[in-house]
Amino acid sequence: MKILLPGLDSQVNLLLQKVDLTDKTIAIFGASSLPIAIKLLDKKAKKISIVIEDLELYLIDKINFENKFQNLIDKITIFNDEYLSFKGDDKFDIVYAQNSLTGSERNLILKNIKNLLTQDGILCIGEIVVLRSDIPKSFRDFFSTYSIAPLEADKFEKYFNERGFKTLAIGEDKYSLDKYYEEIANLFEKNKNNIFDFSNNPEKLIKRTKHDIDLYLKFGMKKITNFISGIFQL
């Protein structure tokens, strides 16, 4: 299964290269994370909890999972919960978040993640970052409209270090971000009439997706952004 999130496979590959997942319990924050969970289980992770805030996306992922992956039903649990309030049944060895903690509540969510982790627990996080602070107004407006608060690339590692995490590994992959938007654009063009049939408001999702794609591929956002992954430890 393909990981169709910003960064594609680059973040999970970094984790697999740097951390032994044998018997680890892992929480994944964000929808469309089933391919990530399966890759982690293939490397002998013990149990995966996927946390999805959006009810519609939760239902889609849960239906897809239960229809296709009955053999993993005892190893993957999908929760519809807020990142800020999710507690889980026990502590986790690893929390994984790929482009799911980019909002203005990042600070508060990170505090909850620290409470979820075991002693010496690991945070694997990847985000779209901006390459400079003086970004054009059209991009600032887009980020503001959708409550996105991107970190600056040269402050990414420091942000987590200042909040009690030590760095185990950092990876940058501009190619994977470009490739993600190209794949999303192709998928959108081929399926735009039914791609959001699951939604109660497909017109809104179509408008946002097209705007996002155009900003990146046509109007220059690719020139001021990158994708950075980090593996941090308490």
C-alpha positions in Angstrom: 0.0 0.0 0.0 1.2 3.5 -0.9 1.5 6.2 1.7 -0.3 9.1 0.2 0.7 11.8 2.6 3.2 14.7 2.3 6.6 13.1 2.4 5.3 9.8 1.0 7.5 6.9 2.4 10.5 9.1 3.4 9.4 9.5 7.1 8.6 5.9 7.8 11.8 4.8 6.0 13.8 7.0 8.3 12.1 5.4 11.3 12.8 1.9 10.0 16.4 2.7 9.4 17.0 4.2 12.9 14.8 2.4 15.4 14.2 -1.3 16.1 10.5 -1.7 16.3 10.4 -5.3 17.7 7.5 -5.6 20.3 7.0 -1.8 20.3 3.5 -0.3 20.9 2.9 2.7 18.6 0.3 5.4 18.3 -0.1 7.0 14.9 -1.9 10.4 14.7 -3.7 11.1 11.4 -6.0 9.6 8.8 -4.8 7.6 5.8 -2.3 5.9 8.1 -3.1 2.3 7.4 -0.2 1.8 5.0 2.2 3.2 7.7 0.7 0.8 10.3 1.2 -2.2 8.0 4.8 -1.2 7.3 5.5 -0.9 11.0 3.9 -4.3 11.8 6.0 -5.9 9.0 9.0 -4.8 11.1 7.6 -6.7 14.2 5.9 -3.8 16.0 3.5 -5.3 18.6 0.4 -3.2 18.4 -0.7 0.0 16.6 -3.3 2.6 17.7 -4.4 5.0 14.9 -6.0 8.2 16.1 -8.2 10.2 13.7 -9.9 13.5 14.6 -12.1 13.8 11.6 -15.2 11.6 11.9 -15.7 11.2 8.2 -12.1 10.1 7.6 -12.2 7.9 10.7 -15.3 6.0 9.2 -13.6 5.7 5.8 -10.4 4.3 7.3 -12.2 2.0 9.7 -14.4 0.5 6.9 -11.4 0.0 4.6 -9.5 -1.6 7.5 -12.2 -4.0 8.5 -13.0 -5.0 4.9 -9.4 -5.6 3.8 -7.3 -6.5 6.9 -9.3 -8.9 9.1 -6.0 -10.7 9.8 -4.7 -7.6 11.6 -7.8 -6.8 13.7 -6.0 -7.8 16.9 -2.9 -5.6 16.1 -4.5 -2.4 14.9 -7.1 -0.3 16.7 -8.6 2.9 15.1 -9.8 5.6 17.4 -12.0 8.7 16.7 -10.6 11.2 19.2 -8.9 14.6 19.5 -5.1 14.6 19.5 -5.3 16.9 22.6 -7.5 14.5 24.6 -6.5 11.0 23.4 -5.2 8.9 26.3 -5.0 5.3 25.0 -5.1 2.2 27.1 -1.5 2.4 28.1 1.7 4.2 27.4 3.3 4.0 23.9 6.9 3.3 23.0 6.5 5.5 19.9 4.2 8.2 18.6 4.2 8.7 14.9 2.7 11.9 13.2 3.1 12.6 9.5 1.8 16.0 8.5 -0.9 15.8 11.3 0.5 18.2 13.9 0.9 21.3 11.7 -1.9 23.3 13.3 -1.9 26.1 15.8 -2.5 23.7 18.7 0.9 21.9 18.1 2.3 23.0 21.5 -0.6 21.6 23.4 -0.8 18.4 21.4 2.9 17.9 22.0 2.4 18.1 25.8 -0.2 15.3 25.5 2.2 13.2 23.4 4.8 13.5 26.1 2.3 12.1 28.6 1.5 9.3 26.2 5.1 8.1 25.8 6.9 5.7 28.0 10.2 6.8 29.6 12.7 7.2 26.8 9.8 7.0 24.4 10.2 8.2 20.8 8.4 10.8 18.7 8.7 10.4 14.9 7.3 13.5 13.3 7.3 14.9 9.7 6.0 18.2 8.5 5.9 20.6 5.6 8.2 23.5 6.7 8.8 26.9 5.2 12.3 27.9 4.1 12.0 31.5 5.1 9.9 33.7 7.4 8.9 36.4 4.8 6.4 34.2 2.8 4.0 35.8 0.3 0.6 37.0 1.5 -1.3 34.4 -0.6 0.5 31.6 1.2 0.0 33.2 4.6 -3.7 33.6 3.9 -3.9 29.9 2.9 -2.2 28.8 6.1 -4.4 31.1 8.2 -7.6 29.9 6.6 -6.9 26.3 7.4 -5.2 26.9 10.8 -1.8 25.7 9.5 1.2 27.0 11.5 4.3 25.7 9.6 7.6 25.7 11.3 10.6 27.3 9.7 13.0 24.7 8.4 16.0 26.0 10.3 14.0 26.0 13.6 12.4 22.6 13.2 14.9 20.6 15.3 15.3 23.4 17.9 11.5 23.5 18.4 11.4 19.9 19.7 14.7 20.2 21.6 13.4 23.1 23.5 10.4 21.0 24.6 12.4 18.2 26.1 13.2 15.9 23.2 16.7 15.0 22.1 17.4 14.4 18.5 18.1 10.9 17.2 17.8 11.7 13.4 16.7 14.4 11.0 15.8 13.8 7.3 14.9 16.2 4.6 13.2 15.1 1.4 12.1 17.8 -1.1 11.7 15.2 -3.9 9.1 13.3 -1.9 7.1 16.5 -1.3 7.1 17.4 -5.0 6.2 13.8 -5.9 3.3 13.9 -3.4 1.7 16.9 -5.0 2.2 15.5 -8.5 0.5 12.3 -7.5 -2.3 14.1 -5.7 -2.9 16.3 -8.8 -3.1 13.3 -11.1 -5.4 11.5 -8.7 -7.6 14.5 -8.3 -7.8 15.1 -12.1 -8.9 11.5 -12.8 -11.4 11.2 -9.9 -12.5 14.8 -9.0 -16.2 13.9 -9.7 -16.3 11.2 -7.1 -13.1 11.4 -5.0 -15.0 13.0 -2.0 -18.3 11.1 -2.3 -17.8 10.1 1.4 -18.1 13.7 2.5 -21.2 15.6 3.5 -19.6 18.7 1.9 -17.6 17.4 -1.1 -17.6 20.9 -2.8 -15.6 22.3 0.1 -13.0 19.5 -0.1 -12.7 19.9 -3.8 -12.2 23.6 -3.6 -9.5 23.2 -0.9 -7.7 20.4 -2.6 -7.6 22.3 -5.9 -6.4 25.4 -4.2 -3.7 23.5 -2.3 -2.5 21.8 -5.5 -2.4 25.0 -7.5 -0.6 26.9 -4.8 2.1 24.3 -4.8 2.5 23.4 -8.4 1.5 26.6 -10.2 2.0 29.5 -7.9 5.3 28.9 -6.3 4.7 27.4 -2.9 7.1 24.6 -3.9 9.9 27.1 -3.9 9.5 28.1 -0.3 8.7 24.7 1.3 10.4 21.4 2.2 9.5 18.2 4.0 11.5 17.4 7.2 11.2 14.3 9.3 12.6 14.0 12.8 13.1 11.2 15.3 13.2 12.5 18.9 13.5 10.8 22.2 12.4 11.9 25.7 
